[in-house]
Amino acid sequence: MRRLLVLSAISLLAFTTGAASAELKIFASRAIWTVLQEVGPTFERTTGHKLNVTTGLSPAFAKRINAGEPFDLMFAPPASSMRT
């Protein structure tokens, strides 16, 4: 189920970008990173989109996002320091 959810999310993002091929920057918790290791190569091969996955903890992602670092998708539990 988790694989299907992750694959669906990145597929939706990739196909709504309108680009022939793109690099998708993804922040992912360790659990999702392991799933992306399994489904990522097939996704890249079939879509032409490259996945640039950074694994880490939510507070670190929150810092990067709040500092203005661009990203396309984040799979991680909420961090208490994230601003909305």
C-alpha positions as CSV (number, residue, x, y, z in Angstrom):
1,M,0.0,0.0,0.0
2,R,2.8,2.4,0.9
3,R,4.5,1.8,-2.4
4,L,1.4,2.5,-4.3
5,L,0.8,5.8,-2.4
6,V,4.3,7.0,-3.0
7,L,4.3,6.0,-6.7
8,S,0.9,7.7,-7.2
9,A,2.1,10.9,-5.6
10,I,5.3,11.2,-7.6
11,S,3.5,10.2,-10.8
12,L,0.9,12.9,-10.3
13,L,3.5,15.5,-9.7
14,A,5.6,14.4,-12.7
15,F,2.7,14.4,-15.1
16,T,1.3,17.8,-13.9
17,T,4.7,19.5,-14.5
18,G,4.1,19.5,-18.2
19,A,7.8,18.9,-18.9
20,A,9.0,16.2,-21.2
21,S,11.4,15.2,-18.5
22,A,12.3,16.8,-15.2
23,E,14.3,16.3,-12.1
24,L,12.0,16.0,-9.1
25,K,13.5,17.1,-5.8
26,I,12.0,15.0,-3.0
27,F,12.6,15.3,0.8
28,A,11.7,11.9,2.3
29,S,11.8,10.3,5.7
30,R,13.8,7.1,6.0
31,A,10.7,4.8,5.7
32,I,9.7,6.5,2.4
33,W,13.2,6.6,1.2
34,T,13.4,2.8,1.3
35,V,10.2,2.6,-0.8
36,L,11.6,5.1,-3.3
37,Q,14.7,2.9,-3.6
38,E,12.5,0.1,-4.8
39,V,10.1,2.0,-7.1
40,G,12.3,4.9,-8.1
41,P,14.3,3.1,-10.8
42,T,11.2,1.8,-12.6
43,F,9.6,5.3,-12.3
44,E,12.6,7.0,-13.8
45,R,12.9,4.4,-16.6
46,T,9.3,4.6,-17.6
47,T,8.7,8.4,-17.3
48,G,12.1,9.9,-18.1
49,H,11.9,11.9,-14.9
50,K,14.8,11.8,-12.5
51,L,14.3,11.6,-8.8
52,N,16.6,13.6,-6.6
53,V,15.8,12.2,-3.1
54,T,17.2,13.6,0.1
55,T,16.5,11.6,3.2
56,G,16.4,13.1,6.7
57,L,14.3,14.2,9.6
58,S,11.4,16.6,9.5
59,P,13.0,19.4,11.6
60,A,16.0,19.4,9.2
61,F,13.6,19.6,6.2
62,A,11.7,22.4,8.0
63,K,14.9,24.4,8.3
64,R,15.7,24.0,4.7
65,I,12.2,24.9,3.5
66,N,12.0,27.9,5.8
67,A,15.3,29.1,4.4
68,G,13.8,29.1,0.9
69,E,15.3,25.9,-0.5
70,P,13.2,24.7,-3.5
71,F,11.7,21.2,-3.5
72,D,8.9,19.4,-5.3
73,L,7.6,17.0,-2.8
74,M,8.1,16.0,0.8
75,F,7.2,12.7,2.4
76,A,7.7,13.2,6.2
77,P,5.8,13.6,9.4
78,P,5.1,17.2,10.4
79,A,7.9,19.1,12.2
80,S,6.8,21.3,15.0
81,S,9.1,24.1,13.8
82,M,7.5,24.3,10.3
83,R,5.7,27.5,9.6
84,T,2.5,27.6,7.5
